[in-house]
């Protein structure tokens, strides 16, 4: 096991989906030994579940130097039309990524896997978690390997990123309350004789809804539902049924043929009451599952990982106390709850049938089309850029908010400065200190930059792109206190760091 000589510094991540891969890569890049346990064989499936990356997730991937390569592979979409009435214009998003990116999940996994391997993550495939226990000093994970033999692995912390049927969640005794919202959702990967007019095709009628997106390899994913076909998930599915549902929802079936995969599933809304039990954490679908509406599932999991990774690294390396880990639950659980509400609201709007319900939906769509503040709020929530984390009482108004990408005085961008999992201190241009002058044990964890504009605010940005501390003036004593609290360690004397 990678890092087995140092179990007090090791993290075990269970699950090698997007959430587990991003988390493992972040930890390994920070110098933390990581082992990923995956019960599947070593193969990235082309049967993707997710197809959309939203703006906030692209910002997180930009901070890991992955966004541009994924943008080159996927197809950007800056406008959507929903329910035949609502125009969703993403070009007004206050983000470098003022669009959504349509690409299959396996492309995201390939990029994250490569990064994790390069960072030194130890992957163990065909390895199933069959037991887990913990004590004050660490976690013991019992694993059944490909030959059937069982061994016990020891680590400081463990993270369950192993999906809706999480073995880790079951092992720590956490419930997964919720419900199945809809049954008999059909899914098929097909070729099309007629190409759609738009990159992403979505629509709902009173009795059916459907979603159509490209893989990029001549196949398309169709997800659909028809009210009159409420059957168990085990009921056989044929292409004629998929065609019928597509025609009902989208008006035509695009001449679909050559299905390489078809399935029927139910869509659940569930959330664990806690994302942490002692030294064990949950992330992604192990912590929360939502309806596919809005394409928020994979995005929310990736942002869970971005929040947790730097905190685990800081505690393991002794730069922060273990109480920092409590903020993962405090910050991410409310976001997961909000995503359940928003995705559930969208799918319920898609399912309305009664005339008065359809009329109410039409009124709501018209309101959103014509009232920009409401439309902006909906867009910012679905894309993830509108979420902020609760700040301690008395904090600056910016504390806990997402920081958009900005150009810095050196010509670089803020999200480039965040690469490497560092904090970034941004001060006015009148402060002449450069990153090269930061010495001591802060050097690898802190970049010092300056605003390209005449802005006077001092800002300490966390590795995940949220404000850790802010002040309206760059007071040297306040800055040093903020660095001591959030970054830890000791750098240059105060007068050299900020003068």
NUSE-579851 format. One record per residue (C-alpha): z, y, x; residue in one letter; residue number from 1. Coordinates in steps of 0.5 Angstrom, whole numbers, plus 2048, in hexadecimal, padded with zeros to 3 digits. Layout:
(node (Z; Y; X); A; NUM),
...
//
This chain:
(node (800; 800; 800); X; 1),
(node (7FE; 807; 803); X; 2),
(node (804; 80A; 805); X; 3),
(node (809; 804; 803); X; 4),
(node (80D; 806; 809); X; 5),
(node (80F; 80C; 806); X; 6),
(node (810; 80A; 7FF); X; 7),
(node (815; 811; 7FE); X; 8),
(node (80E; 815; 7FF); X; 9),
(node (809; 810; 7FB); X; 10),
(node (806; 811; 7F4); X; 11),
(node (803; 80B; 7F0); X; 12),
(node (7FE; 80E; 7EB); X; 13),
(node (7FC; 808; 7E6); X; 14),
(node (7F5; 809; 7E3); X; 15),
(node (7EF; 80C; 7E6); X; 16),
(node (7EC; 810; 7E1); X; 17),
(node (7EA; 817; 7E2); X; 18),
(node (7F2; 819; 7E1); X; 19),
(node (7F4; 814; 7E6); X; 20),
(node (7EF; 816; 7EB); X; 21),
(node (7F0; 81D; 7EB); X; 22),
(node (7F7; 81C; 7EC); X; 23),
(node (7F7; 817; 7F1); X; 24),
(node (7F2; 81B; 7F5); X; 25),
(node (7F6; 821; 7F4); X; 26),
(node (7FC; 81E; 7F7); X; 27),
(node (7F9; 81A; 7FD); X; 28),
(node (7F6; 821; 7FF); X; 29),
(node (7FD; 824; 7FF); X; 30),
(node (7FF; 81E; 804); X; 31),
(node (802; 81A; 7FF); X; 32),
(node (801; 812; 800); X; 33),
(node (7FE; 810; 7F9); X; 34),
(node (7FC; 809; 7F6); X; 35),
(node (7F8; 809; 7F0); X; 36),
(node (7F8; 802; 7EC); X; 37),
(node (7F3; 801; 7E7); X; 38),
(node (7F2; 7FA; 7E3); X; 39),
(node (7EA; 7FB; 7E3); X; 40),
(node (7E6; 7F8; 7E8); X; 41),
(node (7E3; 7FE; 7ED); X; 42),
(node (7DE; 800; 7E9); X; 43),
(node (7DD; 807; 7E6); X; 44),
(node (7DA; 805; 7DF); X; 45),
(node (7D4; 809; 7DC); X; 46),
(node (7D7; 808; 7D5); X; 47),
(node (7DA; 80F; 7D5); X; 48),
(node (7DF; 811; 7D0); X; 49),
(node (7DF; 819; 7D1); X; 50),
(node (7D9; 81D; 7D2); X; 51),
(node (7DB; 824; 7D2); X; 52),
(node (7DF; 829; 7D8); X; 53),
(node (7E2; 82F; 7D5); X; 54),
(node (7E2; 836; 7D9); X; 55),
(node (7EA; 835; 7DB); X; 56),
(node (7E8; 82E; 7DE); X; 57),
(node (7E2; 830; 7E2); X; 58),
(node (7E7; 836; 7E5); X; 59),
(node (7EC; 830; 7E7); X; 60),
(node (7E6; 82C; 7EA); X; 61),
(node (7E3; 833; 7ED); X; 62),
(node (7EA; 833; 7F1); X; 63),
(node (7E9; 82C; 7F4); X; 64),
(node (7E1; 82E; 7F6); X; 65),
(node (7DF; 829; 7F0); X; 66),
(node (7DC; 82E; 7EB); X; 67),
(node (7D5; 830; 7EE); X; 68),
(node (7D3; 829; 7EF); X; 69),
(node (7D5; 827; 7E8); X; 70),
(node (7D1; 82D; 7E5); X; 71),
(node (7CB; 82A; 7E9); X; 72),
(node (7CB; 824; 7E6); X; 73),
(node (7CD; 826; 7DF); X; 74),
(node (7CA; 82A; 7DA); X; 75),
(node (7CD; 831; 7D8); X; 76),
(node (7CE; 833; 7D1); X; 77),
(node (7D0; 83A; 7CF); X; 78),
(node (7CF; 83A; 7C8); X; 79),
(node (7D1; 835; 7C2); X; 80),
(node (7CF; 835; 7BB); X; 81),
(node (7D5; 831; 7B6); X; 82),
(node (7D5; 82F; 7AF); X; 83),
(node (7CE; 832; 7AF); X; 84),
(node (7D1; 839; 7AE); X; 85),
(node (7D6; 83A; 7B4); X; 86),
(node (7D3; 83D; 7BA); X; 87),
(node (7D7; 83C; 7C0); X; 88),
(node (7D5; 841; 7C6); X; 89),
(node (7D8; 83F; 7CD); X; 90),
(node (7D5; 844; 7D1); X; 91),
(node (7DA; 849; 7CF); X; 92),
(node (7E0; 845; 7D2); X; 93),
(node (7E4; 848; 7D8); X; 94),
(node (7E2; 843; 7DD); X; 95),
(node (7DD; 841; 7E2); X; 96),
(node (7DB; 83B; 7DE); X; 97),
(node (7D9; 83F; 7D8); X; 98),
(node (7D6; 839; 7D5); X; 99),
(node (7D8; 831; 7D4); X; 100),
(node (7D5; 82C; 7D8); X; 101),
(node (7D2; 826; 7D5); X; 102),
(node (7D2; 820; 7D9); X; 103),
(node (7D5; 819; 7D9); X; 104),
(node (7DC; 817; 7DB); X; 105),
(node (7DA; 812; 7E0); X; 106),
(node (7D7; 818; 7E4); X; 107),
(node (7DD; 81C; 7E4); X; 108),
(node (7E1; 815; 7E7); X; 109),
(node (7DC; 814; 7EC); X; 110),
(node (7DD; 81B; 7EF); X; 111),
(node (7E5; 81A; 7EE); X; 112),
(node (7E5; 813; 7F1); X; 113),
(node (7E1; 816; 7F7); X; 114),
(node (7E6; 81B; 7F9); X; 115),
(node (7EC; 816; 7F8); X; 116),
(node (7E9; 811; 7FD); X; 117),
(node (7E7; 817; 802); X; 118),
(node (7EF; 819; 801); X; 119),
(node (7F1; 812; 803); X; 120),
(node (7F3; 80F; 7FC); X; 121),
(node (7F5; 808; 7FC); X; 122),
(node (7F1; 805; 7F6); X; 123),
(node (7F3; 7FE; 7F3); X; 124),
(node (7EF; 7FB; 7EE); X; 125),
(node (7F0; 7F5; 7E9); X; 126),
(node (7F7; 7F7; 7EA); X; 127),
(node (7FB; 7F7; 7E4); X; 128),
(node (802; 7FA; 7E3); X; 129),
(node (806; 7F5; 7E0); X; 130),
(node (80D; 7F8; 7E1); X; 131),
(node (810; 7FE; 7E3); X; 132),
(node (818; 800; 7E5); X; 133),
(node (81B; 806; 7E8); X; 134),
(node (821; 809; 7EB); X; 135),
(node (824; 80F; 7EE); X; 136),
(node (820; 80E; 7F4); X; 137),
(node (819; 80C; 7F2); X; 138),
(node (814; 808; 7ED); X; 139),
(node (813; 800; 7EE); X; 140),
(node (80C; 7FE; 7EB); X; 141),
(node (80B; 7F7; 7EA); X; 142),
(node (803; 7F5; 7EB); X; 143),
(node (7FF; 7EF; 7E9); X; 144),
(node (7F9; 7EF; 7EE); X; 145),
(node (7F2; 7EC; 7ED); X; 146),
(node (7F5; 7E5; 7EF); X; 147),
(node (7FA; 7E5; 7EA); X; 148),
(node (800; 7E6; 7EF); X; 149),
(node (805; 7EB; 7EE); X; 150),
(node (808; 7F0; 7F3); X; 151),
(node (80D; 7F6; 7F2); X; 152),
(node (80B; 7FD; 7F5); X; 153),
(node (810; 802; 7F6); X; 154),
(node (80E; 80A; 7F6); X; 155),
(node (812; 810; 7F5); X; 156),
(node (80E; 812; 7EE); X; 157),
(node (80A; 80E; 7EA); X; 158),
(node (804; 811; 7E5); X; 159),
(node (801; 80E; 7DF); X; 160),
(node (7FA; 810; 7DE); X; 161),
(node (7F8; 80A; 7DB); X; 162),
(node (7F6; 80C; 7D4); X; 163),
(node (7F8; 80B; 7CD); X; 164),
(node (7FB; 804; 7CE); X; 165),
(node (7FF; 806; 7D4); X; 166),
(node (803; 800; 7D7); X; 167),
(node (807; 806; 7DB); X; 168),
(node (809; 809; 7D4); X; 169),
(node (80B; 803; 7D1); X; 170),
(node (80F; 801; 7D7); X; 171),
(node (813; 807; 7D7); X; 172),
(node (814; 806; 7D0); X; 173),
(node (811; 80C; 7CD); X; 174),
(node (80E; 80C; 7C6); X; 175),
(node (807; 80F; 7C4); X; 176),
(node (808; 811; 7BD); X; 177),
(node (802; 814; 7B9); X; 178),
(node (7FC; 811; 7B5); X; 179),
(node (7F5; 80F; 7B4); X; 180),
(node (7F1; 815; 7B1); X; 181),
(node (7EB; 811; 7B0); X; 182),
(node (7E8; 80A; 7B0); X; 183),
(node (7E1; 807; 7B2); X; 184),
(node (7DF; 80C; 7B6); X; 185),
(node (7D8; 80A; 7B9); X; 186),
(node (7D6; 80A; 7C0); X; 187),
(node (7CF; 808; 7C3); X; 188),
(node (7CB; 80A; 7CA); X; 189),
(node (7C4; 80A; 7C8); X; 190),
(node (7BD; 80D; 7CA); X; 191),
(node (7BA; 812; 7C5); X; 192),
(node (7B2; 812; 7C4); X; 193),
(node (7B3; 81A; 7C2); X; 194),
(node (7B7; 81E; 7C6); X; 195),
(node (7BC; 823; 7C3); X; 196),
(node (7BB; 82A; 7C3); X; 197),
(node (7C2; 82C; 7C6); X; 198),
(node (7C6; 828; 7CC); X; 199),
(node (7CC; 827; 7C7); X; 200),
(node (7CA; 825; 7C0); X; 201),
(node (7D0; 826; 7BB); X; 202),
(node (7D1; 826; 7B3); X; 203),
(node (7D5; 824; 7AD); X; 204),
(node (7D3; 823; 7A6); X; 205),
(node (7D8; 821; 7A0); X; 206),
(node (7D7; 81A; 7A2); X; 207),
(node (7D5; 819; 7A9); X; 208),
(node (7D6; 81D; 7B0); X; 209),
(node (7D2; 81B; 7B7); X; 210),
(node (7D2; 81D; 7BE); X; 211),
(node (7CC; 81C; 7C3); X; 212),
(node (7CC; 81D; 7CA); X; 213),
(node (7C8; 81B; 7D0); X; 214),
(node (7CA; 816; 7D6); X; 215),
(node (7C5; 819; 7DA); X; 216),
(node (7C2; 812; 7DB); X; 217),
(node (7BD; 812; 7D5); X; 218),
(node (7C3; 810; 7D1); X; 219),
(node (7C7; 814; 7CC); X; 220),
(node (7CE; 813; 7C9); X; 221),
(node (7CF; 813; 7C1); X; 222),
(node (7D5; 813; 7BE); X; 223),
(node (7D5; 813; 7B6); X; 224),
(node (7D9; 812; 7B0); X; 225),
(node (7D8; 811; 7A9); X; 226),
(node (7DD; 811; 7A3); X; 227),
(node (7DA; 80B; 79F); X; 228),
(node (7DA; 806; 7A5); X; 229),
(node (7E2; 806; 7A6); X; 230),
(node (7E2; 7FF; 7A9); X; 231),
(node (7E7; 7FC; 7AF); X; 232),
(node (7E5; 7FD; 7B6); X; 233),
(node (7E3; 7F6; 7B7); X; 234),
(node (7DE; 7F6; 7B2); X; 235),
(node (7D7; 7F5; 7B5); X; 236),
(node (7D3; 7FB; 7B6); X; 237),
(node (7CB; 7FB; 7B7); X; 238),
(node (7C6; 801; 7B8); X; 239),
(node (7C4; 802; 7B1); X; 240),
(node (7CB; 804; 7AF); X; 241),
(node (7CB; 809; 7B5); X; 242),
(node (7C4; 80C; 7B3); X; 243),
(node (7C6; 80D; 7AC); X; 244),
(node (7CD; 810; 7AE); X; 245),
(node (7C9; 815; 7B2); X; 246),
(node (7C4; 816; 7AD); X; 247),
(node (7C9; 818; 7A8); X; 248),
(node (7CD; 81D; 7AD); X; 249),
(node (7C7; 820; 7B1); X; 250),
(node (7C1; 81F; 7AC); X; 251),
(node (7BD; 81A; 7B1); X; 252),
(node (7BE; 814; 7B5); X; 253),
(node (7BA; 817; 7BB); X; 254),
(node (7B6; 810; 7BB); X; 255),
(node (7BC; 80D; 7BF); X; 256),
(node (7BB; 806; 7C2); X; 257),
(node (7BD; 801; 7C8); X; 258),
(node (7C5; 802; 7C7); X; 259),
(node (7C8; 7FF; 7CD); X; 260),
(node (7CF; 800; 7CA); X; 261),
(node (7D2; 800; 7C3); X; 262),
(node (7D9; 800; 7C1); X; 263),
(node (7DE; 802; 7BB); X; 264),
(node (7E4; 806; 7BC); X; 265),
(node (7EA; 80A; 7B9); X; 266),
(node (7EC; 811; 7BB); X; 267),
(node (7F3; 812; 7BC); X; 268),
(node (7F8; 818; 7BC); X; 269),
(node (7FE; 816; 7C1); X; 270),
(node (803; 819; 7C6); X; 271),
(node (809; 817; 7CA); X; 272),
(node (80F; 81B; 7C8); X; 273),
(node (810; 81B; 7D0); X; 274),
(node (80B; 81B; 7D6); X; 275),
(node (811; 819; 7DA); X; 276),
(node (816; 814; 7DB); X; 277),
(node (81A; 815; 7E1); X; 278),
(node (815; 814; 7E7); X; 279),
(node (810; 811; 7E2); X; 280),
(node (80A; 816; 7DF); X; 281),
(node (805; 815; 7DA); X; 282),
(node (7FE; 819; 7DB); X; 283),
(node (7F8; 819; 7D7); X; 284),
(node (7F7; 814; 7D1); X; 285),
(node (7FD; 811; 7D3); X; 286),
(node (801; 817; 7D1); X; 287),
(node (7FC; 819; 7CB); X; 288),
(node (7F6; 817; 7C7); X; 289),
(node (7F2; 81B; 7C3); X; 290),
(node (7EC; 81B; 7BE); X; 291),
(node (7E5; 81C; 7C2); X; 292),
(node (7E4; 823; 7BE); X; 293),
(node (7E3; 828; 7C3); X; 294),
(node (7E3; 824; 7C9); X; 295),
(node (7EA; 825; 7CC); X; 296),
(node (7EC; 81F; 7CE); X; 297),
(node (7EA; 81E; 7D5); X; 298),
(node (7EB; 825; 7D6); X; 299),
(node (7F2; 825; 7D4); X; 300),
(node (7F4; 81F; 7D8); X; 301),
(node (7F0; 822; 7DF); X; 302),
(node (7F5; 829; 7DD); X; 303),
(node (7FB; 824; 7DD); X; 304),
(node (7F9; 822; 7E4); X; 305),
(node (7F8; 828; 7E7); X; 306),
(node (7FF; 82B; 7E4); X; 307),
(node (803; 825; 7E7); X; 308),
(node (800; 823; 7ED); X; 309),
(node (802; 829; 7F1); X; 310),
(node (809; 829; 7EE); X; 311),
(node (80A; 822; 7F1); X; 312),
(node (807; 824; 7F7); X; 313),
(node (80C; 829; 7F8); X; 314),
(node (812; 825; 7F6); X; 315),
(node (810; 81F; 7FB); X; 316),
(node (80F; 824; 801); X; 317),
(node (816; 828; 7FF); X; 318),
(node (813; 82E; 7FE); X; 319),
(node (815; 82E; 7F7); X; 320),
(node (81B; 82B; 7F3); X; 321),
(node (81A; 826; 7EE); X; 322),
(node (81C; 82A; 7E8); X; 323),
(node (814; 82D; 7E9); X; 324),
(node (812; 826; 7E6); X; 325),
(node (815; 828; 7E0); X; 326),
(node (810; 82D; 7DF); X; 327),
(node (80B; 828; 7DE); X; 328),
(node (80E; 826; 7D7); X; 329),
(node (80F; 82D; 7D5); X; 330),
(node (808; 830; 7D7); X; 331),
(node (804; 82A; 7D5); X; 332),
(node (807; 827; 7CF); X; 333),
(node (806; 82D; 7CB); X; 334),
(node (7FE; 82D; 7CD); X; 335),
(node (7FD; 826; 7CB); X; 336),
(node (800; 828; 7C4); X; 337),
(node (7FC; 82E; 7C3); X; 338),
(node (7F6; 829; 7C5); X; 339),
(node (7F8; 824; 7C0); X; 340),
(node (7F8; 82A; 7BB); X; 341),
(node (7F1; 82D; 7BD); X; 342),
(node (7ED; 827; 7BD); X; 343),
(node (7F0; 824; 7B7); X; 344),
(node (7EF; 82A; 7B3); X; 345),
(node (7E7; 82A; 7B5); X; 346),
(node (7E7; 823; 7B3); X; 347),
(node (7EA; 824; 7AD); X; 348),
(node (7E5; 82A; 7AB); X; 349),
(node (7DF; 825; 7AD); X; 350),
(node (7E2; 820; 7A8); X; 351),
(node (7E3; 824; 7A2); X; 352),
(node (7DF; 822; 79C); X; 353),
(node (7E1; 826; 795); X; 354),
(node (7DD; 82C; 793); X; 355),
(node (7E3; 831; 794); X; 356),
(node (7E5; 82E; 79B); X; 357),
(node (7DE; 82F; 79D); X; 358),
(node (7DE; 836; 79A); X; 359),
(node (7E4; 837; 79E); X; 360),
(node (7E1; 835; 7A4); X; 361),
(node (7DB; 839; 7A3); X; 362),
(node (7E0; 83F; 7A2); X; 363),
(node (7E4; 83D; 7A9); X; 364),
(node (7DD; 83D; 7AD); X; 365),
(node (7DB; 843; 7AA); X; 366),
(node (7E1; 847; 7AC); X; 367),
(node (7E1; 844; 7B3); X; 368),
(node (7DA; 846; 7B4); X; 369),
(node (7DC; 84D; 7B2); X; 370),
(node (7E2; 84E; 7B5); X; 371),
(node (7E2; 84E; 7BC); X; 372),
(node (7EA; 84E; 7BE); X; 373),
(node (7EA; 847; 7BA); X; 374),
(node (7E4; 844; 7BD); X; 375),
(node (7E6; 846; 7C4); X; 376),
(node (7ED; 843; 7C3); X; 377),
(node (7EA; 83C; 7C0); X; 378),
(node (7E5; 83C; 7C6); X; 379),
(node (7EB; 83E; 7CB); X; 380),
(node (7EF; 838; 7C8); X; 381),
(node (7E9; 833; 7C8); X; 382),
(node (7E7; 835; 7CF); X; 383),
(node (7EE; 835; 7D2); X; 384),
(node (7EE; 83C; 7D5); X; 385),
(node (7F3; 83E; 7CF); X; 386),
(node (7F9; 83A; 7D1); X; 387),
(node (7FF; 83D; 7D5); X; 388),
(node (805; 83A; 7D7); X; 389),
(node (80C; 83D; 7D5); X; 390),
(node (80F; 842; 7DA); X; 391),
(node (817; 843; 7DB); X; 392),
(node (81A; 848; 7D7); X; 393),
(node (819; 84F; 7DB); X; 394),
(node (812; 84D; 7DF); X; 395),
(node (80C; 851; 7E0); X; 396),
(node (808; 851; 7DA); X; 397),
(node (802; 84D; 7DE); X; 398),
(node (807; 848; 7E0); X; 399),
(node (805; 841; 7DD); X; 400),
(node (7FE; 843; 7DC); X; 401),
(node (7F7; 841; 7DE); X; 402),
(node (7F4; 845; 7E4); X; 403),
(node (7EC; 846; 7E3); X; 404),
(node (7E8; 845; 7E9); X; 405),
(node (7E7; 84C; 7ED); X; 406),
(node (7E4; 84E; 7F3); X; 407),
(node (7E8; 850; 7F9); X; 408),
(node (7E8; 855; 7FE); X; 409),
(node (7E5; 850; 803); X; 410),
(node (7DF; 84F; 7FE); X; 411),
(node (7E2; 848; 7FC); X; 412),
(node (7E5; 846; 7F6); X; 413),
(node (7EC; 844; 7F3); X; 414),
(node (7EA; 83D; 7F1); X; 415),
(node (7E7; 83C; 7F8); X; 416),
(node (7EE; 83E; 7FB); X; 417),
(node (7F1; 839; 7F7); X; 418),
(node (7EE; 833; 7FA); X; 419),
(node (7F3; 82F; 7FE); X; 420),
(node (7F8; 82F; 7F9); X; 421),
(node (7FB; 836; 7FB); X; 422),
(node (7FE; 83C; 7F8); X; 423),
(node (7FB; 842; 7F9); X; 424),
(node (7FE; 849; 7F9); X; 425),
(node (7FA; 84F; 7F7); X; 426),
(node (7FC; 856; 7F9); X; 427),
(node (7F8; 85D; 7F9); X; 428),
(node (7F3; 85E; 7FF); X; 429),
(node (7F8; 863; 802); X; 430),
(node (7FC; 85D; 804); X; 431),
(node (7F9; 85B; 80B); X; 432),
(node (7FC; 854; 80C); X; 433),
(node (7F7; 84E; 80C); X; 434),
(node (7F8; 847; 80B); X; 435),
(node (7F7; 846; 812); X; 436),
(node (7FE; 849; 813); X; 437),
(node (802; 845; 80F); X; 438),
(node (806; 840; 813); X; 439),
(node (80B; 83B; 813); X; 440),
(node (80B; 836; 80E); X; 441),
(node (808; 83A; 808); X; 442),
(node (801; 83A; 80C); X; 443),
(node (7FE; 834; 809); X; 444),
(node (801; 836; 802); X; 445),
(node (800; 83D; 801); X; 446),
(node (7F9; 841; 802); X; 447),
(node (7FA; 849; 802); X; 448),
(node (7F4; 84D; 7FF); X; 449),
(node (7F3; 854; 7FC); X; 450),
(node (7F0; 857; 7F6); X; 451),
(node (7E8; 859; 7F7); X; 452),
(node (7EA; 85E; 7F2); X; 453),
(node (7EF; 864; 7F2); X; 454),
(node (7F4; 860; 7EE); X; 455),
(node (7FB; 861; 7F0); X; 456),
(node (7FE; 85A; 7ED); X; 457),
(node (801; 855; 7F2); X; 458),
(node (800; 84E; 7EF); X; 459),
(node (802; 847; 7F2); X; 460),
(node (7FE; 842; 7EF); X; 461),
(node (800; 83B; 7EE); X; 462),
(node (7FB; 835; 7F1); X; 463),
(node (7F9; 834; 7EA); X; 464),
(node (7F7; 83B; 7E9); X; 465),
(node (7FC; 83E; 7E4); X; 466),
(node (801; 843; 7E6); X; 467),
(node (807; 841; 7EA); X; 468),
(node (80A; 849; 7EB); X; 469),
(node (807; 850; 7EA); X; 470),
(node (809; 857; 7EB); X; 471),
(node (806; 85D; 7E9); X; 472),
(node (807; 860; 7F0); X; 473),
(node (807; 85C; 7F7); X; 474),
(node (80E; 85D; 7F9); X; 475),
(node (810; 859; 7FF); X; 476),
(node (817; 856; 7FD); X; 477),
(node (814; 854; 7F7); X; 478),
(node (80E; 850; 7FA); X; 479),
(node (813; 84D; 7FF); X; 480),
(node (817; 84B; 7F9); X; 481),
(node (812; 848; 7F5); X; 482),
(node (80F; 844; 7FB); X; 483),
(node (816; 841; 7FD); X; 484),
(node (816; 83F; 7F6); X; 485),
(node (810; 83C; 7F4); X; 486),
(node (80C; 83A; 7FB); X; 487),
(node (813; 839; 7FF); X; 488),
(node (814; 839; 806); X; 489),
(node (814; 83F; 80B); X; 490),
(node (80E; 843; 80D); X; 491),
(node (80D; 849; 811); X; 492),
(node (813; 84E; 811); X; 493),
(node (812; 852; 80B); X; 494),
(node (80F; 858; 80E); X; 495),
(node (80A; 855; 811); X; 496),
(node (808; 851; 80B); X; 497),
(node (807; 856; 806); X; 498),
(node (807; 85D; 80A); X; 499),
//
